[in-house]
Amino acid sequence: MNIGKAAKLSNLTIKAVRYYANIGLVKPQQNITTGYRDYTDDEVSKLKFIGKARKFDFSIDECKELLSLYEDKNRTSKEVKKITLEKISQIDSKLRDLNGLKKELSFLANNCQGDDRPNCPILEELSKK
């Protein structure tokens, strides 16, 4: 199938599908007649896999590793679990950072009068060096 159909079936953009092919995450065959890439159902399954992994914030390198483990029938699930637990830890760290930012911004917003005067603690804080 062509890239457009592969993109549609995998819920990815054509640009993303092309990128994943260019970096070797999927390996569509070159159609010798048309010169275009042909995607198989297996390639579309891999694209869906990558799309889901990216939604979970796995990096491209992590996707490569997970895809490699997925294709390795002799893998152990502990390898996959280790990668997943590391990702959860990273997400927890990001959540702590975001909650800290939210508290700071909430404090600033609560201390801003939001009136017609120019005094604004939000801008004052943002302009501090």
C-alpha positions as CSV (number, residue, x, y, z in Angstrom):
1,M,0.0,0.0,0.0
2,N,1.1,3.6,-0.5
3,I,2.3,6.0,2.2
4,G,-1.1,7.8,2.4
5,K,-3.0,4.6,3.1
6,A,-0.3,3.4,5.6
7,A,-0.5,6.8,7.4
8,K,-4.3,6.7,7.5
9,L,-4.4,3.1,8.8
10,S,-1.8,3.8,11.5
11,N,-3.3,7.2,12.5
12,L,-0.1,9.0,11.7
13,T,0.7,11.8,9.4
14,I,2.4,11.1,6.1
15,K,5.3,13.2,7.4
16,A,5.7,11.0,10.5
17,V,5.5,7.8,8.4
18,R,8.1,9.1,6.0
19,Y,10.4,10.1,9.0
20,Y,10.0,6.6,10.6
21,A,11.0,5.0,7.3
22,N,13.9,7.4,6.8
23,I,15.4,6.5,10.2
24,G,14.8,2.8,9.8
25,L,12.0,2.1,12.3
26,V,10.0,0.7,9.4
27,K,11.4,-0.6,6.2
28,P,9.0,-0.4,3.3
29,Q,9.9,-1.9,0.0
30,Q,10.7,0.3,-2.9
31,N,8.3,-0.4,-5.8
32,I,10.5,-0.8,-8.8
33,T,7.7,0.2,-11.2
34,T,6.6,3.4,-9.5
35,G,9.7,4.2,-7.4
36,Y,7.4,4.8,-4.4
37,R,7.6,3.0,-1.1
38,D,5.2,0.1,-0.5
39,Y,4.0,-0.6,3.0
40,T,2.8,-4.0,4.1
41,D,0.3,-4.8,6.8
42,D,3.3,-5.7,9.0
43,E,4.8,-2.2,8.5
44,V,1.4,-0.6,9.3
45,S,1.3,-2.7,12.6
46,K,4.8,-1.4,13.4
47,L,3.7,2.2,12.7
48,K,0.7,1.7,15.0
49,F,3.1,0.4,17.7
50,I,5.4,3.3,17.3
51,G,2.5,5.8,17.4
52,K,1.2,4.4,20.6
53,A,4.7,4.3,22.1
54,R,5.2,7.9,21.2
55,K,1.9,8.9,22.8
56,F,3.4,7.4,26.0
57,D,6.3,9.8,25.5
58,F,8.8,7.1,24.6
59,S,11.7,8.6,22.7
60,I,12.7,7.5,19.2
61,D,15.6,5.5,20.7
62,E,13.2,3.9,23.2
63,C,10.8,3.1,20.4
64,K,13.7,1.4,18.5
65,E,14.5,-0.7,21.6
66,L,10.8,-1.6,22.3
67,L,10.3,-2.5,18.7
68,S,13.4,-4.7,18.8
69,L,12.0,-6.4,21.9
70,Y,8.6,-6.8,20.3
71,E,10.2,-8.5,17.3
72,D,12.4,-10.7,19.5
73,K,10.4,-13.8,20.4
74,N,13.1,-14.8,22.9
75,R,12.8,-11.6,24.9
76,T,12.0,-11.5,28.5
77,S,9.2,-9.3,29.8
78,K,11.5,-8.0,32.6
79,E,13.4,-6.0,29.9
80,V,10.1,-4.4,28.7
81,K,9.0,-3.7,32.3
82,K,12.3,-2.1,33.2
83,I,12.0,0.4,30.3
84,T,8.3,1.1,31.2
85,L,9.2,1.7,34.9
86,E,11.9,4.1,33.8
87,K,9.4,6.0,31.7
88,I,7.0,6.1,34.6
89,S,9.7,7.6,36.8
90,Q,10.5,10.2,34.1
91,I,6.8,11.1,33.9
92,D,6.6,11.4,37.7
93,S,9.5,13.8,37.6
94,K,7.9,15.9,34.9
95,L,4.6,15.9,36.9
96,R,6.5,17.2,40.0
97,D,8.1,19.9,37.9
98,L,4.8,20.9,36.3
99,N,3.0,21.0,39.7
100,G,5.8,23.2,41.0
101,L,5.3,25.6,38.0
102,K,1.6,25.6,38.5
103,K,1.9,26.5,42.2
104,E,4.3,29.4,41.3
105,L,2.0,30.7,38.5
106,S,-1.0,30.4,40.8
107,F,0.7,32.3,43.5
108,L,1.6,35.1,41.0
109,A,-1.9,35.1,39.5
110,N,-3.4,35.3,43.0
111,N,-1.2,38.3,43.9
112,C,-1.9,40.2,40.7
113,Q,-4.8,42.7,41.1
114,G,-5.8,42.3,37.5
115,D,-7.0,45.9,37.4
116,D,-6.3,49.0,35.3
117,R,-3.0,49.9,37.0
118,P,0.4,48.9,35.5
119,N,1.7,47.2,38.6
120,C,1.9,43.4,37.8
121,P,3.7,40.9,40.0
122,I,3.6,38.3,37.2
123,L,5.6,40.6,34.8
124,E,7.9,41.6,37.7
125,E,8.7,37.9,38.4
126,L,9.2,37.1,34.7
127,S,11.6,40.0,34.3
128,K,13.9,39.0,37.2
129,K,17.3,37.9,36.3
